[in-house]
Amino acid sequence: VALNSLQVVNTLLDRYFIGHLSEDTIAAHGGATSIMFLMFSLAVALATGATAIVSRAFGAQDEAEVREAADQSTKLALAVGLVIGAGSFLLAPYAARAILPASAPVAIREMAAFCAIYSLGLPATFAIQCLAGSLRGIGDTKSPMVISGIQIGIHILLNFVFITRLGWGLSGAAAALAISGWMSALGYLAYVHRTPL
């Protein structure tokens, strides 16, 4: 509940920074949100599988299988994230043209740029969801909340720097998402070495 609440706050603050930009930028972000929801849903689907196999091994008190399940899940998540990220990067212009009307060329260009930059963080997004799911599988719900809370803080800080201070606009918002995602993924990878995973 706390993590979902943080995500809502994150979304509201994200909209605050983007809401000060042009109408084309807001339209581009609205179109990109559909893509982001799809990618996040795919990552959560993999995470659900990770939670199931890790928790089964953890319940059976099979430490080797817990580690193997977490390891394979993470590798699969990274591989899927890389493939989907590469595909998303290449298809970003086509997705923008399919979602937004042809009468909004600036919005199409901005959405394509946002999706391309956002796709660079997809392997991290998939890894984060998988590792958080694996941690939940061993009964640890607090650590994912803390690490993801730190990610949200970094994301908002980077939004402020990239959008407000550097004037990167929607591309800055995408860069903030991708960079904070990779920082969080590295945080998860460092933390899981201190757990049964």
Accessible surface in RSA format (square Angstrom, percent):
REM  Atomic radii and reference values for relative SASA: ProtOr
REM  Chains: A
REM  Algorithm: Lee & Richards
REM  Probe-radius: 1.40
REM  Slices: 20
REM RES _ NUM      All-atoms   Total-Side   Main-Chain    Non-polar    All polar
REM                ABS   REL    ABS   REL    ABS   REL    ABS   REL    ABS   REL
RES VAL A   1   159.49 104.9 123.95 112.2  35.54  85.6 125.27 108.8  34.22  92.8
RES ALA A   2    52.83  48.6  41.71  64.4  11.12  25.3  47.64  67.1   5.20  13.8
RES LEU A   3    43.35  24.1  42.34  30.3   1.01   2.5  42.34  29.7   1.01   2.7
RES ASN A   4   104.05  71.8 102.59  99.1   1.47   3.5  23.70  57.0  80.35  77.7
RES SER A   5    57.23  48.4  51.02  68.1   6.20  14.3  34.18  72.8  23.05  32.3
RES LEU A   6    64.09  35.7  63.68  45.6   0.41   1.0  63.96  44.9   0.13   0.3
RES GLN A   7    71.31  39.9  71.01  51.9   0.30   0.7  30.57  65.1  40.75  30.9
RES VAL A   8    89.31  58.8  86.78  78.6   2.54   6.1  89.26  77.6   0.05   0.1
RES VAL A   9    73.08  48.1  72.98  66.1   0.10   0.2  73.08  63.5   0.00   0.0
RES ASN A  10    17.92  12.4  17.92  17.3   0.00   0.0   0.00   0.0  17.92  17.3
RES THR A  11    70.95  50.5  68.07  69.0   2.88   6.9  47.14  63.3  23.81  36.0
RES LEU A  12   116.02  64.6 109.80  78.6   6.22  15.6 110.07  77.3   5.95  16.0
RES LEU A  13    67.66  37.7  67.53  48.3   0.13   0.3  67.66  47.5   0.00   0.0
RES ASP A  14    12.85   9.0  12.85  12.8   0.00   0.0   1.80   4.2  11.05  11.0
RES ARG A  15   109.39  45.9 104.83  53.4   4.56  10.9  38.57  52.7  70.82  42.9
RES TYR A  16   127.05  59.3 117.05  66.6  10.01  26.0  84.59  63.6  42.46  52.3
RES PHE A  17    21.62  10.8  18.54  11.5   3.08   8.0  20.21  12.3   1.41   4.0
RES ILE A  18     2.81   1.6   2.81   2.1   0.00   0.0   2.81   2.0   0.00   0.0
RES GLY A  19    43.16  53.2   0.00   N/A  43.16  53.2  21.41  58.8  21.76  48.7
RES HIS A  20   129.58  70.8  95.47  66.4  34.11  87.3  73.95  76.2  55.63  64.7
RES LEU A  21    51.58  28.7  34.67  24.8  16.91  42.5  40.13  28.2  11.45  30.8
RES SER A  22    62.80  53.1  46.12  61.6  16.68  38.4  53.43 113.8   9.37  13.1
RES GLU A  23   152.13  87.3 142.94 108.1   9.19  21.9  57.66 111.5  94.47  77.1
RES ASP A  24    51.66  36.2  50.17  49.9   1.49   3.5   1.72   4.0  49.94  49.8
RES THR A  25     7.02   5.0   7.02   7.1   0.00   0.0   0.21   0.3   6.81  10.3
RES ILE A  26    79.39  45.2  76.80  57.2   2.59   6.2  76.82  55.3   2.57   7.0
RES ALA A  27    45.88  42.2  32.77  50.6  13.11  29.8  43.59  61.4   2.29   6.1
RES ALA A  28     0.00   0.0   0.00   0.0   0.00   0.0   0.00   0.0   0.00   0.0
RES HIS A  29     7.12   3.9   7.12   5.0   0.00   0.0   4.37   4.5   2.75   3.2
RES GLY A  30    37.58  46.3   0.00   N/A  37.58  46.3  27.67  75.9   9.91  22.2
RES GLY A  31     6.81   8.4   0.00   N/A   6.81   8.4   4.76  13.1   2.04   4.6
RES ALA A  32     0.06   0.1   0.00   0.0   0.06   0.1   0.00   0.0   0.06   0.1
RES THR A  33    18.55  13.2  18.55  18.8   0.00   0.0  18.55  24.9   0.00   0.0
RES SER A  34    64.20  54.3  52.20  69.7  12.00  27.6  27.71  59.0  36.49  51.1
RES ILE A  35    29.28  16.7  28.96  21.6   0.32   0.8  29.28  21.1   0.00   0.0
RES MET A  36    30.31  15.7  29.20  19.3   1.11   2.7  24.95  21.2   5.36   7.1
RES PHE A  37   137.68  68.9 136.51  84.5   1.18   3.1 136.90  83.0   0.78   2.2
RES LEU A  38    95.85  53.4  90.51  64.8   5.34  13.4  95.19  66.9   0.66   1.8
RES MET A  39    17.55   9.1  17.55  11.6   0.00   0.0  17.55  14.9   0.00   0.0
RES PHE A  40    87.84  43.9  87.84  54.4   0.00   0.0  87.84  53.3   0.00   0.0
RES SER A  41    66.52  56.2  56.53  75.4  10.00  23.0  32.47  69.2  34.05  47.7
RES LEU A  42    72.27  40.3  69.31  49.6   2.96   7.5  69.71  49.0   2.57   6.9
RES ALA A  43     0.21   0.2   0.00   0.0   0.21   0.5   0.01   0.0   0.20   0.5
RES VAL A  44    57.04  37.5  57.04  51.6   0.00   0.0  57.04  49.6   0.00   0.0
RES ALA A  45    65.14  59.9  46.88  72.3  18.27  41.6  54.59  76.9  10.55  28.0
RES LEU A  46    48.48  27.0  41.92  30.0   6.57  16.5  44.09  31.0   4.39  11.8
RES ALA A  47     2.23   2.1   2.08   3.2   0.16   0.4   2.23   3.1   0.00   0.0
RES THR A  48    86.84  61.8  81.97  83.1   4.87  11.6  69.33  93.1  17.51  26.5
RES GLY A  49    35.99  44.4   0.00   N/A  35.99  44.4  34.80  95.5   1.19   2.7
RES ALA A  50     3.37   3.1   0.35   0.5   3.02   6.9   1.22   1.7   2.15   5.7
RES THR A  51    38.10  27.1  38.10  38.6   0.00   0.0  35.73  48.0   2.38   3.6
RES ALA A  52    58.91  54.2  46.85  72.3  12.06  27.4  54.23  76.4   4.68  12.4
RES ILE A  53    72.84  41.4  72.26  53.8   0.58   1.4  72.74  52.4   0.10   0.3
RES VAL A  54     0.00   0.0   0.00   0.0   0.00   0.0   0.00   0.0   0.00   0.0
RES SER A  55    44.02  37.2  36.94  49.3   7.07  16.3  22.24  47.4  21.77  30.5
RES ARG A  56   152.55  64.0 139.31  71.0  13.24  31.5  75.81 103.6  76.74  46.5
RES ALA A  57     0.39   0.4   0.00   0.0   0.39   0.9   0.39   0.5   0.00   0.0
RES PHE A  58    85.18  42.6  80.10  49.6   5.08  13.2  80.34  48.7   4.84  13.8
RES GLY A  59    61.76  76.2   0.00   N/A  61.76  76.2  36.94 101.4  24.82  55.6
RES ALA A  60    73.37  67.5  38.57  59.5  34.80  79.2  50.64  71.3  22.73  60.2
RES GLN A  61   158.72  88.8 131.58  96.2  27.14  64.6  40.13  85.4 118.59  89.9
RES ASP A  62    57.46  40.2  51.99  51.8   5.46  12.9  15.93  37.5  41.53  41.4
RES GLU A  63   117.97  67.7 113.93  86.2   4.04   9.6  34.57  66.9  83.40  68.1
RES ALA A  64    63.69  58.6  56.28  86.9   7.41  16.9  57.61  81.1   6.09  16.1
RES GLU A  65    57.17  32.8  52.86  40.0   4.31  10.3  27.12  52.5  30.05  24.5
RES VAL A  66     3.22   2.1   3.22   2.9   0.00   0.0   3.22   2.8   0.00   0.0
RES ARG A  67   115.87  48.7 114.38  58.3   1.49   3.6  45.45  62.1  70.42  42.7
RES GLU A  68    87.41  50.2  85.07  64.4   2.34   5.6  36.57  70.7  50.84  41.5
RES ALA A  69     9.75   9.0   4.60   7.1   5.15  11.7   9.57  13.5   0.18   0.5
RES ALA A  70     5.07   4.7   4.62   7.1   0.45   1.0   4.98   7.0   0.09   0.2
RES ASP A  71    60.95  42.7  54.33  54.1   6.62  15.6  22.04  51.9  38.91  38.8
RES GLN A  72   101.35  56.7  96.29  70.4   5.06  12.0  28.09  59.8  73.26  55.6
RES SER A  73    12.31  10.4   5.14   6.9   7.17  16.5   7.71  16.4   4.60   6.4
RES THR A  74    13.68   9.7  13.68  13.9   0.00   0.0  12.09  16.2   1.59   2.4
RES LYS A  75   128.25  62.6 121.98  74.8   6.27  14.9  80.10  72.1  48.15  51.3
RES LEU A  76    95.44  53.2  90.68  64.9   4.76  12.0  94.75  66.5   0.68   1.8
RES ALA A  77     0.38   0.4   0.31   0.5   0.08   0.2   0.31   0.4   0.07   0.2
RES LEU A  78    54.42  30.3  54.42  38.9   0.00   0.0  54.42  38.2   0.00   0.0
RES ALA A  79    49.63  45.6  44.82  69.2   4.81  10.9  49.02  69.0   0.61   1.6
RES VAL A  80    41.35  27.2  38.78  35.1   2.57   6.2  41.34  35.9   0.01   0.0
RES GLY A  81     0.00   0.0   0.00   N/A   0.00   0.0   0.00   0.0   0.00   0.0
RES LEU A  82   109.70  61.1 105.13  75.2   4.57  11.5 105.87  74.4   3.83  10.3
RES VAL A  83   110.65  72.8 102.99  93.2   7.66  18.5 107.15  93.1   3.50   9.5
RES ILE A  84    40.07  22.8  35.17  26.2   4.89  11.8  39.59  28.5   0.48   1.3
RES GLY A  85     4.63   5.7   0.00   N/A   4.63   5.7   3.78  10.4   0.85   1.9
RES ALA A  86    58.03  53.4  47.59  73.4  10.44  23.7  55.70  78.4   2.32   6.2
RES GLY A  87    25.92  32.0   0.00   N/A  25.92  32.0  25.16  69.0   0.76   1.7
RES SER A  88    17.59  14.9   8.13  10.8   9.46  21.8  12.44  26.5   5.15   7.2
RES PHE A  89    94.42  47.2  89.53  55.5   4.88  12.7  89.53  54.3   4.88  14.0
RES LEU A  90   124.03  69.1 113.06  80.9  10.97  27.6 115.95  81.4   8.08  21.7
RES LEU A  91   105.61  58.8 105.48  75.5   0.13   0.3 105.61  74.2   0.00   0.0
RES ALA A  92     2.24   2.1   0.19   0.3   2.05   4.7   2.14   3.0   0.10   0.3
RES PRO A  93    52.16  38.0  51.74  47.2   0.42   1.5  52.16  43.1   0.00   0.0
RES TYR A  94   133.82  62.5 128.46  73.1   5.36  14.0  81.76  61.4  52.06  64.2
RES ALA A  95    25.28  23.2  17.61  27.2   7.67  17.5  24.59  34.6   0.69   1.8
RES ALA A  96     0.00   0.0   0.00   0.0   0.00   0.0   0.00   0.0   0.00   0.0
RES ARG A  97   133.06  55.9 115.77  59.0  17.30  41.2  50.42  68.9  82.64  50.1
RES ALA A  98    88.96  81.8  46.27  71.4  42.69  97.1  57.41  80.8  31.55  83.6
RES ILE A  99    72.93  41.5  44.07  32.8  28.87  69.6  48.69  35.1  24.25  65.8
RES LEU A 100    19.21  10.7  14.26  10.2   4.95  12.4  14.99  10.5   4.22  11.4
RES PRO A 101    82.64  60.2  70.52  64.3  12.12  44.1  82.12  67.8   0.52   3.2
RES ALA A 102    95.19  87.5  69.62 107.4  25.57  58.2  72.10 101.5  23.09  61.2
RES SER A 103   102.71  86.8  65.36  87.2  37.35  86.0  56.76 120.9  45.95  64.4
RES ALA A 104    20.41  18.8  16.72  25.8   3.69   8.4  20.41  28.7   0.00   0.0
RES PRO A 105    81.51  59.4  77.00  70.2   4.52  16.4  78.79  65.1   2.72  16.9
RES VAL A 106    55.38  36.4  55.25  50.0   0.14   0.3  55.25  48.0   0.14   0.4
RES ALA A 107     0.06   0.1   0.06   0.1   0.00   0.0   0.06   0.1   0.00   0.0
RES ILE A 108    22.66  12.9  22.66  16.9   0.00   0.0  22.66  16.3   0.00   0.0
RES ARG A 109   150.29  63.1 144.10  73.5   6.19  14.7  73.28 100.2  77.01  46.7
RES GLU A 110    45.06  25.9  41.62  31.5   3.44   8.2  23.21  44.9  21.85  17.8
RES MET A 111     0.00   0.0   0.00   0.0   0.00   0.0   0.00   0.0   0.00   0.0
RES ALA A 112    16.37  15.1  15.05  23.2   1.32   3.0  15.44  21.7   0.93   2.5
RES ALA A 113    38.84  35.7  29.57  45.6   9.27  21.1  38.05  53.6   0.79   2.1
RES PHE A 114     0.81   0.4   0.69   0.4   0.13   0.3   0.69   0.4   0.13   0.4
RES CYS A 115     5.46   4.1   4.62   5.2   0.84   2.0   3.44   8.7   2.02   2.2
RES ALA A 116    17.65  16.2  17.65  27.2   0.00   0.0  17.65  24.9   0.00   0.0
RES ILE A 117    47.65  27.1  47.55  35.4   0.10   0.2  47.65  34.3   0.00   0.0
RES TYR A 118    19.71   9.2  19.51  11.1   0.19   0.5  13.30  10.0   6.40   7.9
RES SER A 119     2.04   1.7   0.21   0.3   1.83   4.2   0.30   0.6   1.74   2.4
RES LEU A 120   105.20  58.6  95.15  68.1  10.05  25.3  98.86  69.4   6.33  17.0
RES GLY A 121     3.45   4.3   0.00   N/A   3.45   4.3   3.07   8.4   0.39   0.9
RES LEU A 122     0.25   0.1   0.23   0.2   0.02   0.0   0.23   0.2   0.02   0.1
RES PRO A 123     7.36   5.4   7.36   6.7   0.00   0.0   7.36   6.1   0.00   0.0
RES ALA A 124     0.00   0.0   0.00   0.0   0.00   0.0   0.00   0.0   0.00   0.0
RES THR A 125    25.78  18.3  25.22  25.6   0.56   1.3  11.07  14.9  14.70  22.2
RES PHE A 126     0.92   0.5   0.56   0.3   0.36   0.9   0.61   0.4   0.30   0.9
RES ALA A 127     0.66   0.6   0.66   1.0   0.00   0.0   0.66   0.9   0.00   0.0
RES ILE A 128     7.37   4.2   7.37   5.5   0.00   0.0   7.37   5.3   0.00   0.0
RES GLN A 129    29.55  16.5  29.55  21.6   0.00   0.0   0.00   0.0  29.55  22.4
RES CYS A 130     1.39   1.1   1.34   1.5   0.05   0.1   0.09   0.2   1.30   1.4
RES LEU A 131     4.48   2.5   4.48   3.2   0.00   0.0   4.48   3.1   0.00   0.0
RES ALA A 132     5.56   5.1   5.56   8.6   0.00   0.0   5.56   7.8   0.00   0.0
RES GLY A 133     0.00   0.0   0.00   N/A   0.00   0.0   0.00   0.0   0.00   0.0
RES SER A 134     0.00   0.0   0.00   0.0   0.00   0.0   0.00   0.0   0.00   0.0
RES LEU A 135     0.00   0.0   0.00   0.0   0.00   0.0   0.00   0.0   0.00   0.0
RES ARG A 136    94.42  39.6  80.27  40.9  14.15  33.7  35.88  49.0  58.54  35.5
RES GLY A 137     6.50   8.0   0.00   N/A   6.50   8.0   0.92   2.5   5.58  12.5
RES ILE A 138    19.13  10.9   5.75   4.3  13.37  32.2   5.87   4.2  13.26  36.0
RES GLY A 139    62.96  77.6   0.00   N/A  62.96  77.6  32.98  90.5  29.98  67.1
RES ASP A 140    28.74  20.1  23.43  23.3   5.32  12.6  17.28  40.7  11.46  11.4
RES THR A 141    86.64  61.6  77.21  78.3   9.44  22.5  51.78  69.5  34.87  52.7
RES LYS A 142   158.14  77.1 156.85  96.2   1.29   3.1 101.03  90.9  57.11  60.8
RES SER A 143    17.51  14.8  13.02  17.4   4.48  10.3   6.46  13.7  11.05  15.5
RES PRO A 144     1.95   1.4   1.95   1.8   0.00   0.0   1.95   1.6   0.00   0.0
RES MET A 145    63.39  32.8  62.72  41.5   0.67   1.6  50.97  43.3  12.42  16.5
RES VAL A 146    81.65  53.7  74.77  67.7   6.88  16.6  80.61  70.0   1.04   2.8
RES ILE A 147    22.30  12.7  21.68  16.1   0.62   1.5  21.69  15.6   0.61   1.7
RES SER A 148     8.36   7.1   8.29  11.1   0.07   0.2   0.96   2.0   7.40  10.4
RES GLY A 149    20.63  25.4   0.00   N/A  20.63  25.4  10.66  29.2   9.97  22.3
RES ILE A 150   104.23  59.3  96.57  71.9   7.66  18.5 102.66  73.9   1.57   4.3
RES GLN A 151    35.30  19.7  34.34  25.1   0.95   2.3   3.50   7.5  31.80  24.1
RES ILE A 152    14.47   8.2  14.38  10.7   0.08   0.2  14.47  10.4   0.00   0.0
RES GLY A 153    41.16  50.8   0.00   N/A  41.16  50.8  35.28  96.8   5.88  13.2
RES ILE A 154    39.37  22.4  37.76  28.1   1.61   3.9  38.72  27.9   0.66   1.8
RES HIS A 155     3.62   2.0   3.62   2.5   0.00   0.0   2.80   2.9   0.82   1.0
RES ILE A 156    29.23  16.6  29.23  21.8   0.00   0.0  29.23  21.0   0.00   0.0
RES LEU A 157   109.32  60.9 105.04  75.1   4.28  10.8 108.59  76.3   0.74   2.0
RES LEU A 158    29.23  16.3  29.23  20.9   0.00   0.0  29.23  20.5   0.00   0.0
RES ASN A 159     0.00   0.0   0.00   0.0   0.00   0.0   0.00   0.0   0.00   0.0
RES PHE A 160    75.22  37.6  75.22  46.6   0.00   0.0  75.22  45.6   0.00   0.0
RES VAL A 161    50.06  32.9  50.06  45.3   0.00   0.0  50.06  43.5   0.00   0.0
RES PHE A 162    20.85  10.4  20.85  12.9   0.00   0.0  20.85  12.6   0.00   0.0
RES ILE A 163    11.64   6.6   4.74   3.5   6.90  16.6   4.74   3.4   6.90  18.7
RES THR A 164    71.64  51.0  44.10  44.7  27.54  65.6  42.46  57.0  29.18  44.1
RES ARG A 165   164.96  69.3 134.62  68.6  30.35  72.3  41.23  56.3 123.73  75.0
RES LEU A 166    93.23  51.9  68.04  48.7  25.19  63.3  71.89  50.5  21.34  57.4
RES GLY A 167    58.45  72.1   0.00   N/A  58.45  72.1  27.93  76.7  30.52  68.4
RES TRP A 168   126.80  50.9 108.64  52.6  18.16  42.6  96.57  51.5  30.23  49.0
RES GLY A 169    16.28  20.1   0.00   N/A  16.28  20.1  15.90  43.6   0.38   0.8
RES LEU A 170     5.25   2.9   2.09   1.5   3.16   8.0   2.09   1.5   3.16   8.5
RES SER A 171    39.44  33.3  37.20  49.6   2.23   5.1  18.66  39.7  20.78  29.1
RES GLY A 172     0.00   0.0   0.00   N/A   0.00   0.0   0.00   0.0   0.00   0.0
RES ALA A 173     1.07   1.0   0.89   1.4   0.18   0.4   0.89   1.3   0.18   0.5
RES ALA A 174     0.00   0.0   0.00   0.0   0.00   0.0   0.00   0.0   0.00   0.0
RES ALA A 175    15.59  14.3  14.41  22.2   1.18   2.7  15.59  22.0   0.00   0.0
RES ALA A 176     0.00   0.0   0.00   0.0   0.00   0.0   0.00   0.0   0.00   0.0
RES LEU A 177    39.54  22.0  34.24  24.5   5.30  13.3  34.47  24.2   5.07  13.7
RES ALA A 178     9.84   9.1   7.68  11.9   2.16   4.9   9.84  13.9   0.00   0.0
RES ILE A 179    72.30  41.1  70.41  52.5   1.89   4.6  72.26  52.0   0.03   0.1
RES SER A 180     0.28   0.2   0.28   0.4   0.00   0.0   0.00   0.0   0.28   0.4
RES GLY A 181     2.76   3.4   0.00   N/A   2.76   3.4   2.76   7.6   0.00   0.0
RES TRP A 182    95.77  38.4  95.77  46.4   0.00   0.0  88.97  47.4   6.80  11.0
RES MET A 183    94.24  48.8  83.06  55.0  11.18  26.6  77.77  66.1  16.47  21.8
RES SER A 184     6.17   5.2   0.06   0.1   6.11  14.1   6.17  13.1   0.00   0.0
RES ALA A 185     2.32   2.1   2.32   3.6   0.00   0.0   2.32   3.3   0.00   0.0
RES LEU A 186   112.67  62.7 108.12  77.4   4.55  11.4 108.52  76.2   4.15  11.2
RES GLY A 187    30.69  37.9   0.00   N/A  30.69  37.9  26.83  73.6   3.86   8.6
RES TYR A 188     0.20   0.1   0.20   0.1   0.00   0.0   0.00   0.0   0.20   0.2
RES LEU A 189    61.08  34.0  60.82  43.5   0.26   0.6  61.03  42.9   0.05   0.1
RES ALA A 190    67.89  62.4  51.20  79.0  16.69  38.0  59.82  84.2   8.07  21.4
RES TYR A 191    55.40  25.9  52.78  30.0   2.62   6.8  32.38  24.3  23.02  28.4
RES VAL A 192    14.03   9.2  13.50  12.2   0.53   1.3  13.50  11.7   0.53   1.4
RES HIS A 193   156.35  85.5 122.90  85.4  33.45  85.6  83.26  85.8  73.09  85.0
RES ARG A 194   194.70  81.7 155.31  79.2  39.39  93.8  60.48  82.7 134.22  81.3
RES THR A 195    25.11  17.9   5.63   5.7  19.48  46.4  10.55  14.2  14.56  22.0
RES PRO A 196    66.46  48.4  52.72  48.1  13.74  49.9  65.53  54.1   0.93   5.8
RES LEU A 197    25.35  14.1   1.07   0.8  24.28  61.0   7.72   5.4  17.63  47.4
END  Absolute sums over single chains surface
CHAIN  1 A     9853.0       8332.7       1520.3       7051.3       2801.6
END  Absolute sums over all chains
TOTAL          9853.0       8332.7       1520.3       7051.3       2801.6
